[in-house]
Amino acid sequence: MTDFIKTPGWLDWFADPSKPRFKLPAGAVDAHCHVFGPGAQFPFASERKYTPCDASKDQLFALRDHLGFDKNVVVQATCHGADNRAMIDALLHSKGKARGVATVLKNVTDDEIQYMHDAGVRGVRFNFVKRLVDFTPKEDLQEIASRIAHWGWHVVIYFEAVDLPELWDFFSQLPTPVVVDHMGRPDVSKPLEGAEFALFERFMFEHENVWSKVTCPERLSVNGPKALGGEQHAYRDVIPFARRIVEKYPTRVLWGTDWPHPNLKDHMPDDGLLVDFIPHIATTAELQKMLLVDNPMRLYWPELHAN
Ligand code: 0GY
């Protein structure tokens, strides 16, 4: 058994989140969250760039129930590399209430893909955030994408806004639905109408297979979590960016908590307050139902989704 020592300064997830005031629609899906280990059972990968606290499947499912979600999409965290056992273990113990997104290497076999599919994996994640992963050649990713397309899976991409121009052509030829993490991480201190976010909007406009997670205000915000009263909400600087994407592309957006919130440096969000952020970016019951129920069900549980 290995004892892991957390990265210095690591912030643990919020142990006692508030009960959200916003009532989630029936069947809501937390479409971006992770499990970490526990390290003693599922050791963290040797190539990891951080060592987190433990965040088990049971703790994730308890949070799901506390917040009022019905289902989870568990995204493989980089601290586990391409060893998907902790994520798959969560899916297998979820009683059908979790689906997953894996990290795979080019040498993954068809049998392994089939095993993951049967466990509930429906996508792979390609990560271009340099502080999180080592470089993988684009040809390898291209090969993986064409393999997993046969299972009807999609590709989740994580990148920083400044890197979109360089990655545009590669993303454009992916043969599957493509889901962008956290709106491509816009710099929200730049204008909503500025060139950087306009490029991301153009990316969604020109590619009908591209979806976006309108997630992680706590990661993107410069204002931070303090609600200043009146109309000023926690993470208020992120609201216009997320609302723009929700309103322009209501059928291609997803929302998730990002629990247990890896690598935050200055504060750990109260997950209840994160749920209370949702009605500020999806302002009608119809938009909320698309964001939280219809869209994730179409992508992750199509067999249960009526239309
Ligand atoms: C996120 C964001 C981060 C980390 C990971 O897999 C990961 O390690 O995704 C990050 O550090 O920005 O979506 O959880």
Boltz pocket constraint, residues with backbone or C-beta under 6 A from the ligand:
constraints:
  - pocket:
      binder: B
      contacts: [[A, 34], [A, 75], [A, 76], [A, 77], [A, 78], [A, 79], [A, 132], [A, 181], [A, 258], [A, 261], [A, 262], [A, 263]]
      max_distance: 6.0
